[in-house]
Amino acid sequence: MLELRLVQGSLLKKVLEAIKELVTDANFDCSGTGFSLQAMDSSHVALVALLLRSEGFEHYRCDRNLSMGMNLGNMAKMLRCAGNDDIITIKADDGSDTVTFMFESPNQDKIADFEMKLMDIDSEHLGIPDSEYQAIVRMPSSEFSSICKDLSSIGDTVIISVTKEGVKFSTAGDIGTANIVCRQNNTVDKPEQSTIIEMQEPVSLTFALRYMNSFTKASHQPLF
């Protein structure tokens, strides 16, 4: 028996909107530690690893380890039927080929439930090795998201260059070029707005902006 009750239902909606464009079908694994997913996109370029810890749920019951194959596009369609303030409950019986999503309004004057068929999906868990990085940049996710969105209107790729002075984002396209530099700053009274660079040596790498913009959808920003 699986029963998970998430008071902040908008969180699950937001997560699905972020990953459904990268991954079509995937297994959600439920265990005593949490509700998780690990999958690669069809091009095997990006790895999505998601964990919703058990302590983040108001009620969490998972009698045994369970793997549920779902089409993320269909799951997202069902979750769109939930209001941003709704409480979401996920239920599944042992051996069942369906999963139920229940949406409750905060004052409980409206309750809706949707049942979705599960899929048999062959997948393997990939080991994610610990890595030593030559540079680590910590900056506001909203700032990074805005930069990636702005640059994608100019070019298809972004070169991210890191020095002790700051991090530079560069792109080029048919209409021209663009460069954005975020200098290192440590805002003591508002640490969440700081840009902090830890660097062993300068780094310059190129990334597809399509993937960067997909990744930034998972950052903590308001739902509209």
N, C-alpha and C positions, 0 to 999 in steps of 0.2 A: 504493500500500500504506500502510495506517495501522496502527500498533501503539503503544499507550500503556500503560505499566505504572505503576500508582499504588500505592506501598507502603501509604500511609495510606488504604485503601479506604473507611473510615468517612466521610472527607471528602466523597466523591462521593455517598454515601448521604444525608448530611446536607443537602447542597446540593439534591438532588432533592426531598427532603421539604419543603424551604423554598419551592421555586418551583412545584411541581406544582399547588398550589391557585390560583395566580395565572395560570399559563399551561398550556393543554391540549396544544397541538402547537407545536413550534418546530424550527428548524434549528440544529444544532450545527455550527459552522464550525471546521475544523481547518487551521492554517497553521503556518509555521515558528516563530511566536511563542507559540502556545498553542491551547488548546481553548476555544472561546467560544460564547456564546449571547446574542442580543439579541431581545427580544420584549415586546409589550404585552399586558396582560390583556384579556379580551373587552370590558370596559367602556371601554377606552382611558383608564384613570385612572392605572395604574401601569406603569412601564417596568422590566423586568428586564434588567440587563446583567451577564453573568457572564464571567469570564476565569480559566481555570486555566493559569498560565504554564508553558511547556515545561520550564523548569528545575525545576519542582516534581515532575516525574515521574522515576522511576528510569531508565526507558527511554522515549524519545520518538522515534518515526519517523513522519514525514508527508512522503511523496515529492512530493506536490503538494497544492495547496489543495483541500479537500474539504468539501462541505456535506451533512450527513446529517439528513433530516427524521425526527423521532421524536415519538411520543406519550409525554408525560412521565409519565402515569399508568402506562402499561405498562412504561416504563423503571424507574420506582420499584418496581414489583412484582418485577421481576427482581433489582434491587439488594437488595431485602429478603432474598433468598435467600443473600446474602453475610454472613458473620459480621463483626462490627465490627472484628476484627483481621485480616481477610482482605486479601490483595493482589489488586487488581482490574486486569485487563488488558482493554483495548478493542481489537478488531481489525476491520478492514474492507478488502476488496480493491477496487481501482479498478473502477468500473462495477458493483459488486455492489449488490443491492437488500436486503442484510441486513447487520447488525452483530452481532458476537459479543462477549459478556462472559464472561470467565473469572475464576473466583474460586479462589484458593489459600490454604489455611490457612498460618499462619506456619511450621509445621514441615513443610509440604508433604505431609502424610499424607492430605490430601483436596483434590481438584481437581474443580471443576464448571464446565461451560460452557453458556451459554444463547445462542440465536440469535434475533434479533428482526428483523422486517421493517421496512424503512425506508419513509418516506412522501414524496410529492412535495408540498412546502409552498411556496406563493408568499409571499415576505416581502421587505421592503425594510429596509435598514439606516437607522436614524434618526440624524441628527447630534445629538449631545448638546453644546449650546453651553457654553462656560465662563461661569459666572455669578458676579456679585458679590453676596455675601450680607450683609445688614445685621446678622446675628448668627450665630455659630458656637458650638455647645455641644459639648464633648467630655466624655463621662461613661462609666462602665462599662456595657458592653452588657447585662450581667446585670441591672443596676439598672433600665435603661430597659425591658427585657423584663418585669421584675416589675411595674413601674408600669403598663404597658399592659395586662397581664393582669389586675391588680387592678381597674383602672378599667373594664374591659370588663364586669365583673359589675354595674356600676352604670348605665352609659350606653353609647350607641352612638358618640359622638364625644368627642374630647378637644381642649380648648383649651390650646395650649402658649404660655405667655407668658414672654418673656425680658427680664430687667432686669439691671443690674450686680450686684444682690444675689443673684440666683439664677434658676432656671428653675422655673416653676409649671405643673403639669399639673392641669386641672380638667375635671370631667364632671358631667352631671346626667341623671337618669332618673326613672322613675315612683316608685322607692323612696326617692329623695333625691339628695343631691349629694356630691361628694368633691373634695378639693383635696390635692395633694401638692407640696411645695416642696423642691427640692434646692438648697442654698446652695453658692455657689462655694467650693471648697476645693482646695488644692494640696498633696497628701500627698507630701512629698519622698522618703521612704523607700519608698513604694508608689505610684508615679505612675499605675499602671493603675487605681487606685481614686479618682483625682482627678476633680473636676468643674470644668472650666475654661471660662470664658465669654469670647469675643471679640465685642464688640458695638459697632456704630456708633450705633445708636439702638434703643430698645425695640421689640420685635416681639411680636405676638399673632396666632396663626393656629389655625384649626380643621381637624382631620383625622379621618377615619373610623378608629375603633379596629380595625375588621376588617382594614384594610390594615396598620396599625401592628403588629398581632399576627402577620400573615403575614410582614412584613419581619423581625421579631425572631427568627424561626425560623432565619435565616441566621447569627445570632450564634454565637460559639464557646462552646458549652455541651456537657456530656457527653451521649452517646447512652445511652438506656436500653432 
